[in-house]
Amino acid sequence: MHTDIVDLREFYHSPLGHLAEQSITFALSSLWARLPEERLVGLGYAVPYLDRFRADTERTFAFMPAGQGAVNWPVSELSSTALVFDEELPLPDSSVDRVLMVHSLEFAENPRETLKELWRVLAPGGRLVIVVPNRRGVWARMEHTPFGSGRPYSRGQLTSLLRETNFTPGASAEALFFPPSKIRAVLKLRQAFERLGRRFWPVFSGVIVVEAQKRLYQGLPVAARASRRVFVPVLAPRGVPTTRTR
């Protein structure tokens, strides 16, 4: 079950959420410096991190799963948000250059099908970055943050899943070494925790960040797949049946 969009937004507006965003943004920056004139899609709730790259891209979209809900982004601008089903994205084949998954893979009903769909929409040489809770970390065990929900992964599990879906894992990083505490005295030590954690105990990070590239030299079986979902527009007015009187 996805974390609700309201809970995600409230978390990132909190002091703990701001610090978590800074830690993960630092890890992302080590993998993607700039994305000049590329097409970027954020899947899940990647909004706090898309602003970091949007200025350089050709265009950026925020795709949010139907089970999570969606908010308008960017704020006070024309919306680049879409409510989607992550196994059937509303994009043609090979249409985007980069995909950033945050608060997404751990909630996917079928992670393999989701990654296969991302393989389809990525252009040749396209790259994917996944941010997932680390099953060895403290954050995956605390339910007062979004990283304590869903299915956490180990690095080995994530690498195997990527290879099974025709991605080649590449560079990686870690983030969230400070404890998910709301106590100000603990949060003030965040930078020290992050610095020491990256050096001495990277296997216990709160999240794992892995980049992968679309692999082209291995064939994929072609099979028709029927959608398991039917979307019903909840705001669409329906006509009221009328009865004739004699």
C-alpha positions in Angstrom: 0.0 0.0 0.0 1.3 3.4 -1.0 1.9 6.1 1.5 -0.7 8.8 1.1 0.2 12.0 -0.7 -0.8 14.1 2.3 1.5 12.2 4.6 4.4 12.5 2.1 3.9 16.3 1.7 3.7 16.8 5.5 6.8 14.9 6.1 8.9 16.9 3.6 7.5 20.1 5.2 8.8 19.1 8.6 12.3 19.8 10.0 13.2 16.0 9.8 11.9 15.9 6.2 14.0 18.9 5.2 17.2 17.3 6.6 16.3 14.0 4.9 15.9 15.8 1.6 19.3 17.5 2.0 21.0 14.1 2.7 19.4 12.4 -0.3 20.0 15.3 -2.6 23.7 15.2 -1.7 23.7 11.5 -2.7 21.9 12.2 -6.0 24.3 15.0 -6.8 27.2 12.5 -6.7 25.5 10.4 -9.4 23.8 13.1 -11.6 25.6 16.4 -11.8 23.6 18.0 -14.6 21.1 16.8 -17.2 21.5 19.3 -20.1 18.6 19.2 -22.5 17.4 15.7 -21.4 13.9 14.5 -20.6 13.4 13.6 -17.0 10.5 11.7 -15.3 10.2 11.5 -11.6 8.1 8.4 -10.5 6.6 8.1 -7.0 7.0 11.2 -4.9 10.1 12.7 -6.4 9.0 16.3 -6.3 11.4 17.4 -3.5 14.3 16.3 -5.7 13.1 17.3 -9.2 13.8 21.0 -8.6 17.5 20.1 -8.3 17.6 19.1 -12.0 14.7 20.8 -13.7 16.6 24.0 -14.7 18.9 22.0 -17.1 16.4 19.5 -18.6 14.5 19.9 -21.8 11.3 19.0 -19.8 10.5 17.3 -16.5 7.4 15.4 -15.4 6.3 14.2 -12.0 4.4 10.9 -12.4 2.6 9.9 -9.2 0.9 6.5 -8.7 -2.9 6.3 -8.5 -2.6 4.6 -5.1 -0.7 7.5 -3.7 -2.5 10.5 -5.1 -1.0 13.6 -6.7 -0.4 17.2 -6.1 0.3 20.0 -8.5 3.9 20.6 -9.4 5.6 23.0 -10.0 3.8 25.3 -7.6 2.3 28.4 -9.2 3.2 27.2 -12.7 1.5 25.1 -15.4 1.2 21.6 -14.0 3.7 18.9 -15.0 2.1 16.2 -12.8 0.3 13.1 -14.0 -1.6 10.5 -12.1 -0.4 7.1 -13.5 -0.4 3.4 -13.0 3.3 2.5 -12.8 3.0 -0.7 -15.0 1.4 1.3 -17.8 3.0 4.7 -18.2 1.3 7.1 -20.6 4.5 7.5 -22.7 5.6 6.1 -26.1 8.6 3.8 -26.4 12.1 5.3 -25.9 10.7 8.7 -25.1 12.6 9.8 -22.0 16.3 10.0 -21.1 16.2 9.7 -17.3 13.9 8.3 -14.6 14.2 9.1 -10.9 12.3 6.7 -8.6 11.7 7.9 -5.0 9.0 6.5 -2.7 8.1 4.2 -5.6 9.7 0.8 -6.0 9.1 -0.2 -2.3 5.4 0.3 -2.9 5.2 -1.4 -6.4 2.7 -4.3 -6.6 4.9 -6.0 -9.1 8.4 -4.5 -9.0 9.6 -6.5 -12.1 6.7 -5.3 -14.2 7.3 -1.7 -13.1 11.0 -1.9 -14.1 10.1 -3.5 -17.4 7.8 -0.6 -18.1 10.6 1.9 -17.3 12.9 -0.1 -19.6 10.3 0.4 -22.4 10.0 4.2 -22.0 13.7 4.9 -21.6 15.7 5.9 -24.7 18.7 3.8 -25.7 21.4 4.5 -23.2 18.8 6.0 -20.8 19.5 5.9 -17.1 17.4 5.2 -14.1 18.1 6.1 -10.4 16.3 4.3 -7.7 16.1 5.5 -4.0 14.8 2.8 -1.7 14.9 2.2 2.0 17.8 0.0 3.1 16.6 -3.1 5.0 19.6 -2.9 7.3 19.0 0.7 8.2 17.2 2.2 11.2 14.9 4.3 9.0 13.2 1.2 7.5 12.2 0.2 11.1 10.6 3.5 12.1 7.0 4.1 10.9 6.9 7.9 11.5 8.6 8.6 8.2 7.7 7.4 4.6 10.9 5.3 4.6 9.4 3.0 7.2 6.6 1.9 4.9 6.7 -0.5 1.9 9.3 -3.2 1.1 12.9 -2.3 2.0 15.7 -3.7 -0.1 19.3 -4.8 0.4 21.9 -3.7 -2.2 22.1 -7.3 -3.5 18.4 -7.6 -3.9 18.2 -4.4 -5.8 21.1 -5.3 -8.1 19.5 -8.7 -8.9 16.2 -7.1 -9.7 17.8 -4.6 -12.0 19.7 -7.3 -13.9 16.6 -9.5 -14.2 14.8 -6.6 -15.9 17.6 -5.8 -18.4 19.3 -3.0 -16.6 23.0 -2.7 -15.9 23.6 -1.4 -12.3 26.3 1.2 -12.1 27.3 3.9 -9.6 25.7 3.9 -6.2 25.5 6.1 -3.1 24.1 6.0 0.4 22.2 8.6 2.5 20.4 9.1 5.8 23.0 8.0 8.4 21.5 10.2 11.1 18.8 8.7 13.3 15.1 9.6 12.3 14.6 11.5 15.5 12.6 14.6 16.1 14.8 15.8 19.0 16.6 19.0 18.0 19.8 18.1 19.8 20.1 14.9 17.7 19.3 16.7 14.5 22.0 19.2 15.1 24.5 16.4 14.8 23.2 15.4 11.4 26.3 16.4 9.5 28.6 14.5 11.8 26.5 11.4 11.5 26.4 11.7 7.7 30.1 12.2 7.5 31.0 9.3 9.8 28.4 7.0 8.4 29.6 7.3 4.8 33.1 6.5 6.0 32.6 3.8 8.6 29.2 2.1 8.3 27.8 2.6 4.7 25.9 -0.7 4.9 23.6 0.8 7.6 22.4 3.8 5.7 18.8 4.7 5.7 18.4 4.6 2.0 20.3 3.0 -1.0 20.7 5.1 -4.2 21.6 3.1 -7.3 21.9 4.2 -10.9 21.3 1.7 -13.7 21.5 1.9 -17.5 19.1 0.4 -20.0 20.7 -2.7 -21.5 20.1 -3.2 -25.2 22.0 -6.3 -26.1 19.8 -8.9 -24.5 16.5 -9.8 -26.2 13.2 -9.5 -24.3 10.3 -11.9 -24.8 7.4 -10.3 -26.6 4.0 -11.0 -25.0 0.7 -9.2 -25.0 -0.2 -8.0 -21.5 -3.7 -7.1 -20.6 -4.2 -4.3 -18.1 -5.3 -5.4 -14.7 -6.5 -1.9 -13.8 -9.5 0.1 -14.9 -9.5 3.8 -14.1 -12.8 5.5 -13.3 -12.7 9.3 -13.3 -14.2 10.1 -10.0 -15.2 13.7 -10.9 -16.8 12.9 -14.3 -20.5 13.7 -14.1 -22.8 10.8 -15.0 -26.2 11.3 -16.5 -29.2 10.4 -14.3 -31.4 7.8 -15.8 -34.9 9.0 -16.6 -38.1 7.1 -16.6 -41.0 7.9 -18.8 -44.4 8.4 -17.3 -47.6 7.5 -19.1 
